[in-house]
Amino acid sequence: MKWWQLKKRDADLERELRSDLELEKEEQRERGAYPVNRRTGEIGIRMALGAEPGRIARMFLCKTLLLVACGLAVGVPSAAFVSSRIEV
């Protein structure tokens, strides 16, 4: 394979990886916004009944922090276990 063919192949791979990363970023943004969009009606009712905006924001923040804590609780020990099993 000639050097320019390798260079073109590398550029194609890089372009494909960048587009995959952009798609993944967009999906993550959508996943984060989904619970809020799904619960818009509930938010409106709570606001109409006199809930403070800070309390509503705290409700979503607590759910988000709970997800992060669960991810860390599973991910960190799993990563430690797997990394201890890898032979170099």
C-alpha positions as CSV (number, residue, x, y, z in Angstrom):
1,M,0.0,0.0,0.0
2,K,1.3,3.4,-0.9
3,W,1.8,6.2,1.6
4,W,-1.0,8.4,0.1
5,Q,-3.4,5.4,0.3
6,L,-2.5,5.0,4.0
7,K,-3.0,8.7,4.6
8,K,-6.4,8.7,2.9
9,R,-7.5,5.6,4.9
10,D,-6.4,7.3,8.1
11,A,-8.3,10.4,7.2
12,D,-11.4,8.4,6.4
13,L,-11.1,6.5,9.7
14,E,-10.6,9.8,11.6
15,R,-13.7,11.3,9.9
16,E,-15.8,8.3,10.8
17,L,-14.7,8.3,14.4
18,R,-15.4,12.0,14.7
19,S,-18.9,11.5,13.3
20,D,-19.5,8.6,15.7
21,L,-18.4,10.8,18.6
22,E,-20.7,13.6,17.6
23,L,-23.6,11.2,17.3
24,E,-22.9,9.8,20.7
25,K,-22.7,13.3,22.2
26,E,-26.1,14.2,20.7
27,E,-27.6,10.9,22.1
28,Q,-26.3,11.7,25.5
29,R,-27.8,15.2,25.4
30,E,-31.1,13.7,24.4
31,R,-31.0,11.1,27.1
32,G,-30.3,13.8,29.7
33,A,-33.2,16.0,28.5
34,Y,-35.7,13.1,28.1
35,P,-36.7,12.9,31.8
36,V,-37.3,16.7,31.9
37,N,-39.3,16.7,28.7
38,R,-41.3,13.7,29.8
39,R,-42.2,15.3,33.1
40,T,-43.0,18.8,31.7
41,G,-46.7,18.3,32.7
42,E,-45.7,17.3,36.2
43,I,-43.5,20.4,36.5
44,G,-46.3,22.6,35.3
45,I,-48.7,21.2,37.9
46,R,-46.2,21.5,40.7
47,M,-45.5,25.2,39.7
48,A,-49.3,25.9,39.5
49,L,-49.7,24.4,43.0
50,G,-47.0,26.7,44.3
51,A,-43.8,24.7,44.3
52,E,-40.7,26.8,44.4
53,P,-38.5,26.6,41.2
54,G,-35.5,25.7,43.4
55,R,-37.2,22.7,44.8
56,I,-38.1,21.4,41.4
57,A,-34.5,21.9,40.2
58,R,-33.3,20.1,43.4
59,M,-35.7,17.2,42.6
60,F,-34.0,16.6,39.2
61,L,-30.5,17.2,40.6
62,C,-31.0,14.6,43.3
63,K,-32.2,12.1,40.6
64,T,-29.1,12.9,38.5
65,L,-26.7,12.6,41.5
66,L,-28.3,9.3,42.4
67,L,-27.6,7.9,38.9
68,V,-24.0,9.2,39.1
69,A,-23.5,7.6,42.5
70,C,-24.9,4.3,41.3
71,G,-22.6,4.4,38.2
72,L,-19.6,5.1,40.4
73,A,-20.6,2.4,42.9
74,V,-20.6,-0.2,40.1
75,G,-18.0,1.2,37.8
76,V,-15.1,1.9,40.2
77,P,-15.0,-1.5,41.8
78,S,-15.5,-3.2,38.4
79,A,-12.7,-1.2,36.9
80,A,-10.4,-2.0,39.9
81,F,-11.3,-5.7,39.6
82,V,-10.7,-5.9,35.9
83,S,-7.5,-3.9,36.0
84,S,-6.1,-6.2,38.7
85,R,-6.8,-9.2,36.4
86,I,-5.0,-7.8,33.3
87,E,-1.6,-9.2,32.7
88,V,1.0,-7.0,31.1
